[in-house]
Amino acid sequence: PPSSSDSHLFAVMPVQFKFRGEKAFRSLLNVTTPCTLQRVKTAIYEQARISDATTDLHLDSNATGTTLDPKALLVEDSLVQVLVRRTPKADTQLGGSLALDDDFGAGGDLDDDDLAMDRVVQQHDVSGLG
């Protein structure tokens, strides 16, 4: 006779995701409803091989087109389709501006790079004239 876990397999619904611009949804591996929003995000980071240190994920509900309500993931036997938007993570903690400088080239380093690039361009222009 089938065990209780076997009969439960028929009631399990996957959580599916796709990034903006993609046509097809993909099922998250080992994620079924009911589950938490954090579980979904963690699985997307792992499955899509995205770094959670540098990228934030914003999840929208495919059904409503608005931000995914965490309660939607708590409904048993519910197919949840999630639209995912990736955004660079902004570090809001102390020292965040340093991380921003390193990651995005903003701040003092950018000015040095710009000056160096300007010098190279000027040298090139001068040599082109002579």
Backbone as ProteinMPNN parsed JSONL, in Angstrom:
{"seq_chain_A": "PPSSSDSHLFAVMPVQFKFRGEKAFRSLLNVTTPCTLQRVKTAIYEQARISDATTDLHLDSNATGTTLDPKALLVEDSLVQVLVRRTPKADTQLGGSLALDDDFGAGGDLDDDDLAMDRVVQQHDVSGLG", "coords_chain_A": {"N_chain_A": [[0.828, -1.205, 0.0], [0.414, 2.337, -0.632], [2.463, 4.754, 1.001], [1.895, 7.435, 3.4], [3.416, 9.567, 2.599], [3.647, 9.179, -0.123], [1.044, 9.702, -1.112], [0.934, 12.343, -0.58], [2.531, 13.501, -2.48], [1.02, 14.101, -4.722], [-0.359, 16.367, -4.036], [1.447, 18.343, -3.805], [2.631, 21.452, -4.88], [4.639, 23.157, -7.217], [6.85, 25.997, -6.946], [7.252, 28.414, -9.329], [9.52, 30.284, -11.396], [10.605, 33.137, -13.313], [12.878, 35.281, -14.995], [12.587, 38.762, -15.73], [11.746, 39.381, -19.097], [12.253, 36.828, -19.928], [10.674, 34.014, -21.519], [9.599, 31.567, -20.632], [8.51, 29.89, -17.664], [10.361, 28.453, -14.952], [10.553, 25.643, -12.823], [11.248, 25.846, -9.385], [13.743, 23.972, -7.871], [13.126, 21.562, -5.429], [11.396, 23.237, -3.988], [8.309, 23.864, -2.742], [4.853, 24.812, -2.295], [3.314, 24.909, 0.918], [5.631, 27.593, 1.616], [8.358, 29.811, 2.548], [9.039, 33.284, 1.764], [11.748, 33.877, 1.899], [12.858, 31.357, 1.487], [12.203, 30.907, -1.18], [13.658, 32.976, -2.434], [16.293, 32.248, -1.722], [16.501, 29.802, -3.051], [16.295, 30.664, -5.713], [18.612, 32.229, -5.946], [20.518, 30.157, -5.688], [19.824, 28.321, -7.771], [19.9, 29.879, -10.108], [22.412, 30.716, -9.987], [23.316, 33.194, -8.859], [24.868, 35.834, -7.098], [24.133, 36.516, -3.786], [25.363, 38.455, -2.391], [25.887, 40.609, -3.985], [23.61, 41.131, -5.45], [20.223, 42.035, -5.357], [17.021, 40.526, -5.154], [13.887, 41.156, -6.496], [10.654, 40.187, -6.077], [7.801, 39.621, -7.976], [4.322, 38.878, -8.269], [3.075, 36.767, -10.75], [0.411, 36.501, -11.222], [-0.832, 38.832, -10.231], [0.8, 40.943, -10.952], [1.967, 42.621, -9.199], [4.03, 43.319, -6.263], [5.073, 40.309, -4.771], [3.015, 38.764, -2.464], [3.888, 37.509, 0.62], [2.103, 35.759, 1.859], [0.889, 34.395, -0.192], [2.523, 32.3, -0.71], [2.024, 30.583, 1.302], [-0.226, 29.172, 0.907], [-1.495, 26.015, 0.641], [-1.116, 23.532, -1.916], [-1.02, 25.316, -4.024], [-0.167, 26.77, -7.064], [2.455, 28.866, -7.573], [3.592, 31.506, -9.442], [6.394, 33.37, -10.123], [7.697, 36.505, -10.959], [10.896, 37.703, -11.504], [13.006, 40.341, -10.626], [16.234, 41.559, -10.994], [18.46, 43.505, -9.106], [21.306, 45.6, -8.586], [22.919, 45.324, -5.466], [22.722, 47.718, -2.965], [24.807, 48.795, -0.478], [23.846, 49.657, 2.624], [24.937, 49.925, 5.073], [27.389, 51.14, 7.51], [30.332, 52.31, 5.964], [29.494, 51.668, 3.541], [29.815, 53.295, 1.327], [32.397, 52.84, 0.559], [32.274, 50.214, -0.356], [30.62, 50.641, -2.513], [32.288, 52.225, -4.081], [34.254, 50.346, -4.778], [32.761, 48.364, -6.102], [31.258, 49.663, -8.111], [32.773, 51.668, -9.203], [32.377, 54.285, -8.505], [32.852, 57.57, -7.091], [35.976, 58.675, -5.594], [37.875, 57.027, -6.939], [36.867, 56.863, -9.499], [37.246, 59.434, -10.494], [40.057, 59.578, -10.628], [40.493, 57.588, -12.543], [39.15, 58.73, -14.703], [40.732, 61.017, -15.126], [43.159, 59.834, -15.818], [42.388, 58.538, -18.165], [41.687, 60.74, -19.71], [44.225, 61.911, -20.021], [45.524, 59.974, -21.573], [43.962, 60.038, -23.879], [44.415, 62.681, -24.677], [47.186, 62.607, -25.198], [47.193, 60.828, -27.306], [45.692, 62.214, -29.214], [47.363, 64.436, -29.677], [49.648, 63.189, -30.762], [48.514, 62.261, -33.064], [48.111, 64.583, -34.494], [50.663, 65.519, -35.048]], "CA_chain_A": [[0.0, 0.0, 0.0], [1.22, 3.578, -0.653], [2.638, 5.412, 2.299], [1.264, 8.76, 3.441], [4.25, 10.507, 1.848], [3.333, 8.998, -1.537], [-0.195, 10.39, -1.457], [1.189, 13.778, -0.458], [3.2, 13.964, -3.697], [0.044, 14.608, -5.687], [-0.869, 17.656, -3.574], [2.548, 19.301, -3.754], [2.7, 22.327, -6.049], [5.931, 23.83, -7.289], [6.943, 27.44, -7.134], [7.944, 28.636, -10.596], [10.047, 31.634, -11.534], [11.29, 33.536, -14.536], [13.391, 36.636, -14.945], [11.925, 39.654, -16.69], [12.257, 39.203, -20.448], [12.231, 35.407, -20.296], [9.334, 33.591, -21.945], [9.101, 30.38, -19.936], [8.759, 29.723, -16.234], [11.107, 27.262, -14.528], [10.214, 25.235, -11.457], [12.344, 25.855, -8.421], [14.017, 22.625, -7.393], [12.927, 21.323, -3.995], [10.603, 24.28, -3.338], [6.88, 23.685, -2.984], [4.013, 25.533, -1.34], [3.632, 26.209, 1.492], [7.029, 27.893, 1.911], [8.579, 31.212, 2.898], [9.621, 34.147, 0.744], [13.201, 33.724, 1.964], [13.183, 30.057, 0.875], [12.112, 31.1, -2.628], [14.808, 33.791, -2.855], [17.504, 31.438, -1.576], [16.513, 28.804, -4.131], [16.577, 31.355, -6.978], [20.05, 32.54, -5.923], [21.278, 28.923, -5.924], [19.525, 27.698, -9.057], [20.313, 30.758, -11.202], [23.833, 31.017, -9.724], [23.437, 34.634, -8.649], [25.447, 36.126, -5.788], [23.269, 37.325, -2.929], [26.169, 39.536, -1.82], [25.919, 41.757, -4.898], [22.357, 41.273, -6.181], [18.941, 41.901, -4.683], [15.949, 40.001, -5.991], [12.559, 41.677, -6.201], [9.729, 39.179, -6.583], [6.443, 40.038, -8.286], [3.397, 37.799, -8.568], [2.647, 36.745, -12.142], [-1.052, 36.603, -11.234], [-1.306, 40.193, -9.944], [1.7, 41.936, -11.514], [2.466, 43.462, -8.11], [4.964, 42.649, -5.362], [4.581, 39.027, -4.281], [2.576, 38.722, -1.068], [4.415, 36.278, 1.231], [1.001, 34.854, 2.216], [0.562, 33.577, -1.361], [3.369, 31.099, -0.651], [1.577, 29.748, 2.417], [-1.417, 28.426, 0.495], [-1.137, 24.662, 0.222], [-1.619, 23.098, -3.223], [-1.16, 26.484, -4.877], [0.935, 27.022, -7.983], [2.846, 30.266, -7.493], [4.531, 31.889, -10.495], [7.067, 34.565, -9.646], [8.532, 37.279, -11.877], [12.058, 38.124, -10.722], [13.824, 41.461, -11.101], [17.537, 41.623, -10.326], [19.008, 44.853, -8.974], [22.561, 45.619, -7.825], [22.679, 45.562, -4.047], [23.346, 48.914, -2.392], [25.163, 48.541, 0.909], [23.415, 50.812, 3.409], [25.612, 49.928, 6.369], [28.565, 52.003, 7.57], [31.362, 51.846, 5.045], [28.835, 51.3, 2.296], [30.33, 54.067, 0.197], [33.622, 52.173, 0.126], [31.867, 49.064, -1.157], [30.107, 51.182, -3.757], [33.442, 52.639, -4.877], [34.917, 49.167, -5.321], [31.893, 47.607, -6.995], [30.676, 50.39, -9.228], [33.702, 52.66, -9.724], [31.921, 55.643, -8.191], [33.635, 58.252, -6.058], [37.329, 59.145, -5.879], [38.559, 56.189, -7.917], [36.366, 57.187, -10.831], [37.9, 60.67, -10.92], [41.427, 59.219, -11.023], [40.405, 56.862, -13.809], [38.782, 59.697, -15.736], [41.894, 61.854, -15.409], [44.13, 59.005, -16.532], [41.849, 58.325, -19.504], [41.819, 62.022, -20.417], [45.641, 62.089, -20.397], [45.809, 59.052, -22.672], [43.279, 60.561, -25.068], [45.117, 63.893, -25.103], [48.462, 62.196, -25.799], [46.877, 60.199, -28.586], [45.267, 63.286, -30.122], [48.547, 65.233, -30.028], [50.496, 62.417, -31.657], [47.8, 62.178, -34.332], [48.248, 65.863, -35.2], [52.04, 65.737, -35.468]], "C_chain_A": [[0.865, 1.259, 0.0], [1.321, 4.193, 0.738], [1.999, 6.796, 2.241], [2.102, 9.775, 2.664], [3.985, 10.377, 0.347], [2.078, 9.772, -1.93], [-0.003, 11.897, -1.385], [1.853, 14.328, -1.723], [2.225, 14.579, -4.692], [-0.462, 15.993, -5.305], [0.211, 18.738, -3.591], [2.591, 20.121, -5.039], [4.028, 23.066, -6.052], [5.774, 25.346, -7.278], [7.76, 27.624, -8.406], [8.421, 30.081, -10.673], [10.543, 31.864, -12.951], [11.767, 34.958, -14.328], [12.645, 37.468, -15.971], [12.57, 39.465, -18.064], [12.3, 37.748, -20.889], [10.804, 35.001, -20.637], [8.763, 32.49, -21.066], [9.439, 30.405, -18.446], [9.547, 28.443, -16.003], [10.674, 26.927, -13.108], [11.447, 25.324, -10.585], [12.519, 24.439, -7.893], [13.821, 22.572, -5.879], [12.213, 22.454, -3.276], [9.148, 24.08, -3.741], [6.109, 24.515, -1.964], [3.464, 24.517, -0.344], [5.13, 26.366, 1.767], [7.152, 29.381, 2.23], [9.178, 31.972, 1.713], [11.14, 33.98, 0.709], [13.645, 32.408, 1.311], [13.176, 30.18, -0.648], [13.325, 31.878, -3.122], [16.096, 32.982, -2.806], [17.618, 30.427, -2.719], [16.816, 29.456, -5.48], [18.059, 31.712, -7.056], [20.871, 31.302, -6.297], [21.079, 28.412, -7.348], [20.004, 28.555, -10.23], [21.778, 31.185, -11.063], [24.086, 32.524, -9.69], [24.004, 34.847, -7.253], [24.502, 36.997, -4.974], [24.042, 38.46, -2.266], [26.116, 40.787, -2.69], [24.588, 42.04, -5.588], [21.156, 41.098, -5.263], [17.946, 41.328, -5.669], [14.639, 40.625, -5.545], [11.572, 40.734, -6.867], [8.338, 39.769, -6.775], [5.603, 38.797, -8.568], [2.992, 37.879, -10.029], [1.136, 36.956, -12.231], [-1.517, 38.048, -11.083], [-0.452, 41.274, -10.605], [2.267, 42.887, -10.468], [3.422, 42.652, -7.242], [4.324, 41.393, -4.781], [4.233, 39.121, -2.802], [3.089, 37.418, -0.464], [3.318, 35.278, 1.594], [0.623, 33.956, 1.047], [1.351, 32.273, -1.343], [2.92, 30.133, 0.439], [0.34, 28.928, 2.075], [-0.988, 27.061, -0.018], [-1.763, 24.352, -1.134], [-1.795, 24.267, -4.191], [0.071, 26.607, -5.767], [1.238, 28.517, -7.936], [3.883, 30.535, -8.585], [5.068, 33.278, -10.154], [7.875, 35.201, -10.777], [9.659, 37.876, -11.057], [12.766, 39.286, -11.406], [15.106, 41.473, -10.291], [17.983, 43.08, -10.271], [20.321, 44.769, -8.212], [22.268, 45.999, -6.379], [23.43, 46.809, -3.607], [23.586, 48.645, -0.918], [24.828, 49.782, 1.73], [24.084, 50.869, 4.769], [26.799, 50.881, 6.332], [29.644, 51.432, 6.665], [30.781, 51.458, 3.704], [29.396, 52.053, 1.109], [31.626, 53.448, -0.324], [33.286, 50.981, -0.762], [31.347, 49.537, -2.509], [31.25, 51.597, -4.671], [34.084, 51.43, -5.546], [34.058, 48.477, -6.382], [31.519, 48.374, -8.256], [31.584, 51.482, -9.778], [33.259, 54.081, -9.461], [32.843, 56.264, -7.155], [35.029, 58.604, -6.537], [38.042, 58.337, -6.942], [38.143, 56.537, -9.341], [37.05, 58.439, -11.364], [39.331, 60.387, -11.384], [41.432, 58.51, -12.368], [40.071, 57.815, -14.951], [39.976, 60.554, -16.135], [42.931, 61.073, -16.211], [43.671, 58.788, -17.973], [41.974, 59.601, -20.334], [43.254, 62.233, -20.884], [45.99, 61.199, -21.587], [45.197, 59.58, -23.967], [44.006, 61.795, -25.595], [46.448, 63.538, -25.776], [48.233, 61.616, -27.194], [46.498, 61.261, -29.619], [46.466, 64.091, -30.607], [49.43, 64.475, -31.026], [49.848, 62.284, -33.028], [47.976, 63.45, -35.153], [49.654, 66.034, -35.779], [52.424, 64.711, -36.429]], "O_chain_A": [[1.952, 1.249, 0.579], [0.381, 4.148, 1.531], [1.612, 7.269, 1.173], [1.559, 10.741, 2.127], [4.088, 11.364, -0.381], [2.056, 10.427, -2.973], [-0.709, 12.646, -2.061], [1.739, 15.522, -2.0], [2.592, 15.494, -5.429], [-0.948, 16.725, -6.167], [-0.088, 19.918, -3.41], [2.589, 19.572, -6.14], [4.486, 23.543, -5.014], [4.706, 25.886, -7.564], [8.842, 27.051, -8.54], [7.813, 30.983, -10.095], [10.856, 30.927, -13.686], [11.16, 35.738, -13.594], [12.135, 36.942, -16.96], [13.794, 39.398, -18.177], [12.376, 37.461, -22.084], [9.845, 35.567, -20.114], [7.564, 32.482, -20.786], [10.5, 30.874, -18.033], [9.421, 27.475, -16.753], [10.455, 27.82, -12.29], [12.544, 24.934, -10.985], [11.547, 23.787, -7.512], [14.298, 23.441, -5.148], [12.398, 22.625, -2.071], [8.802, 24.121, -4.922], [6.634, 24.875, -0.91], [3.178, 23.38, -0.72], [5.813, 25.4, 2.106], [6.166, 30.116, 2.188], [9.742, 31.381, 0.793], [11.746, 33.945, -0.362], [14.687, 32.357, 0.659], [14.041, 29.624, -1.325], [13.952, 31.494, -4.109], [16.897, 33.025, -3.74], [18.696, 30.225, -3.28], [17.518, 28.87, -6.304], [18.693, 31.525, -8.094], [21.794, 31.378, -7.109], [22.045, 28.108, -8.047], [20.464, 28.019, -11.238], [22.311, 31.912, -11.901], [24.949, 33.047, -10.394], [23.656, 34.117, -6.325], [24.113, 38.081, -5.409], [23.441, 39.336, -1.645], [26.281, 41.9, -2.19], [24.442, 43.072, -6.243], [21.079, 40.141, -4.493], [18.01, 41.604, -6.867], [14.316, 40.624, -4.358], [11.639, 40.505, -8.075], [7.767, 40.346, -5.85], [6.116, 37.787, -9.049], [2.605, 38.946, -10.504], [0.642, 37.524, -13.205], [-2.484, 38.457, -11.727], [-0.918, 42.396, -10.8], [2.963, 43.845, -10.804], [3.604, 41.453, -7.455], [3.17, 41.415, -4.352], [5.067, 39.513, -1.986], [2.772, 36.338, -0.964], [3.572, 34.074, 1.632], [0.091, 32.866, 1.258], [0.908, 31.263, -1.89], [3.384, 28.993, 0.492], [-0.09, 28.086, 2.863], [-0.225, 26.953, -0.977], [-2.836, 24.865, -1.453], [-2.638, 24.204, -5.086], [1.205, 26.556, -5.29], [0.369, 29.339, -8.227], [4.92, 29.874, -8.645], [4.312, 34.223, -9.93], [8.638, 34.523, -11.466], [9.41, 38.493, -10.022], [13.083, 39.232, -12.594], [15.079, 41.406, -9.062], [17.895, 43.803, -11.263], [20.45, 43.962, -7.292], [21.462, 46.891, -6.112], [24.63, 46.939, -3.849], [22.655, 48.302, -0.19], [25.446, 50.833, 1.558], [23.816, 51.786, 5.545], [27.178, 51.372, 5.269], [29.843, 50.218, 6.607], [31.497, 50.972, 2.828], [29.45, 51.518, 0.002], [31.916, 53.526, -1.518], [33.928, 50.76, -1.789], [31.606, 48.905, -3.533], [31.207, 51.362, -5.879], [34.418, 51.472, -6.73], [34.56, 48.06, -7.425], [31.468, 47.8, -9.344], [31.206, 52.163, -10.732], [33.724, 55.001, -10.134], [33.535, 55.553, -6.426], [35.251, 58.81, -7.73], [38.749, 58.906, -7.773], [38.955, 56.509, -10.265], [37.397, 58.506, -12.543], [39.763, 60.901, -12.416], [42.268, 58.792, -13.227], [40.642, 57.716, -16.037], [40.212, 60.794, -17.319], [43.508, 61.592, -17.166], [44.481, 58.85, -18.898], [42.322, 59.552, -21.514], [43.483, 62.679, -22.008], [46.682, 61.636, -22.507], [45.837, 59.568, -25.018], [44.195, 61.946, -26.802], [46.792, 64.11, -26.81], [48.986, 61.885, -28.129], [46.939, 61.202, -30.766], [46.581, 64.395, -31.794], [49.9, 65.046, -32.01], [50.543, 62.203, -34.041], [47.988, 63.395, -36.383], [49.827, 66.612, -36.852], [53.556, 64.711, -36.913]]}, "name": "protein", "num_of_chains": 1, "seq": "PPSSSDSHLFAVMPVQFKFRGEKAFRSLLNVTTPCTLQRVKTAIYEQARISDATTDLHLDSNATGTTLDPKALLVEDSLVQVLVRRTPKADTQLGGSLALDDDFGAGGDLDDDDLAMDRVVQQHDVSGLG"}
